[in-house]
């Protein structure tokens, strides 16, 4: 079942977006950063699926962005991926 009216999993192309939540833990022996810090990062992700048929799809691109904030600085973590899948 698709989250939007009129969208079907059998459409030729589908896109999706999601919010990501998690925990990041950082440990350092360096004197400029506290020895251990834990934060709750959030992030965003988007995916593009091209359906080959009702069972198989190709994911030409997926993008994940998850910034983390440690020691007053920001790390911008971006991941690009691709792949495919099978629906059961």
The 8 nearest C-alpha neighbors of each residue, nearest first, counted from 0:
[[1, 2, 7, 8, 6, 3, 4, 5],
 [0, 2, 3, 6, 7, 8, 4, 5],
 [1, 3, 0, 4, 6, 5, 7, 15],
 [4, 2, 1, 6, 5, 7, 0, 15],
 [3, 5, 6, 2, 1, 7, 0, 8],
 [4, 6, 3, 7, 1, 2, 10, 8],
 [7, 5, 4, 3, 1, 8, 10, 2],
 [8, 6, 9, 10, 1, 5, 0, 13],
 [7, 9, 10, 1, 6, 0, 13, 53],
 [8, 10, 7, 53, 11, 50, 52, 12],
 [11, 9, 7, 8, 12, 13, 50, 6],
 [10, 12, 50, 49, 9, 13, 51, 52],
 [13, 11, 49, 10, 48, 50, 14, 47],
 [14, 12, 48, 47, 49, 10, 15, 11],
 [15, 13, 47, 46, 48, 12, 16, 45],
 [14, 16, 46, 45, 47, 13, 17, 44],
 [17, 15, 45, 44, 46, 14, 18, 43],
 [18, 16, 44, 43, 19, 45, 15, 42],
 [17, 19, 43, 42, 44, 20, 16, 41],
 [20, 18, 42, 41, 43, 17, 21, 44],
 [21, 19, 41, 40, 42, 18, 39, 22],
 [20, 22, 39, 40, 41, 23, 19, 38],
 [21, 23, 39, 38, 40, 24, 37, 20],
 [22, 24, 38, 37, 39, 40, 25, 21],
 [25, 23, 37, 36, 38, 22, 26, 35],
 [24, 26, 36, 35, 37, 23, 27, 69],
 [27, 25, 35, 34, 36, 24, 28, 33],
 [28, 26, 34, 29, 35, 32, 25, 33],
 [27, 29, 34, 30, 26, 32, 33, 31],
 [28, 30, 27, 31, 32, 34, 33, 26],
 [31, 29, 32, 28, 33, 34, 27, 70],
 [32, 30, 29, 33, 70, 28, 27, 34],
 [33, 31, 30, 70, 29, 34, 27, 28],
 [32, 34, 35, 36, 31, 27, 30, 70],
 [35, 33, 27, 26, 28, 32, 36, 29],
 [36, 34, 26, 25, 33, 27, 37, 24],
 [35, 37, 25, 24, 26, 33, 38, 34],
 [38, 36, 24, 23, 25, 35, 39, 22],
 [39, 37, 23, 22, 40, 24, 36, 68],
 [38, 40, 22, 21, 23, 41, 37, 20],
 [41, 39, 67, 21, 38, 22, 20, 66],
 [42, 40, 20, 19, 65, 21, 39, 66],
 [41, 43, 65, 19, 64, 18, 20, 66],
 [42, 44, 18, 64, 19, 17, 63, 65],
 [43, 45, 63, 17, 62, 16, 64, 18],
 [44, 46, 16, 62, 15, 61, 17, 63],
 [47, 45, 61, 15, 14, 60, 16, 62],
 [46, 48, 14, 58, 60, 13, 61, 59],
 [49, 47, 58, 13, 12, 57, 14, 50],
 [48, 50, 12, 57, 56, 11, 58, 51],
 [49, 51, 56, 11, 52, 12, 48, 55],
 [50, 52, 56, 55, 49, 57, 53, 11],
 [51, 53, 50, 55, 54, 56, 9, 11],
 [52, 54, 9, 55, 50, 51, 86, 8],
 [55, 53, 86, 85, 52, 87, 56, 51],
 [56, 54, 85, 51, 52, 84, 53, 50],
 [55, 57, 50, 51, 84, 83, 49, 48],
 [58, 56, 83, 49, 48, 59, 82, 50],
 [57, 59, 48, 82, 83, 81, 60, 47],
 [60, 58, 81, 57, 82, 47, 48, 61],
 [61, 59, 81, 58, 80, 47, 46, 62],
 [60, 62, 46, 80, 79, 45, 81, 47],
 [61, 63, 79, 45, 44, 78, 46, 80],
 [64, 62, 44, 78, 77, 43, 65, 79],
 [63, 65, 77, 43, 42, 76, 44, 66],
 [66, 64, 42, 76, 41, 77, 75, 67],
 [65, 67, 75, 76, 74, 40, 42, 64],
 [68, 66, 74, 40, 73, 69, 65, 75],
 [67, 69, 73, 72, 74, 71, 66, 70],
 [70, 68, 72, 71, 73, 67, 36, 38],
 [71, 69, 72, 32, 68, 33, 31, 36],
 [70, 72, 69, 68, 73, 32, 67, 74],
 [73, 71, 69, 70, 68, 74, 67, 75],
 [72, 74, 68, 67, 75, 69, 66, 71],
 [73, 75, 67, 66, 76, 68, 72, 69],
 [76, 74, 66, 73, 77, 65, 67, 64],
 [75, 77, 65, 66, 64, 74, 78, 67],
 [78, 76, 64, 63, 75, 65, 79, 62],
 [77, 79, 63, 62, 64, 80, 76, 61],
 [80, 78, 62, 61, 63, 77, 60, 81],
 [81, 79, 61, 60, 78, 62, 82, 59],
 [82, 80, 60, 59, 58, 61, 83, 79],
 [83, 81, 58, 57, 59, 80, 84, 60],
 [84, 82, 57, 58, 56, 81, 85, 55],
 [83, 85, 56, 55, 57, 86, 82, 58],
 [84, 86, 55, 54, 87, 56, 83, 53],
 [87, 85, 54, 55, 84, 53, 56, 52],
 [86, 85, 54, 55, 53, 84, 56, 52]]
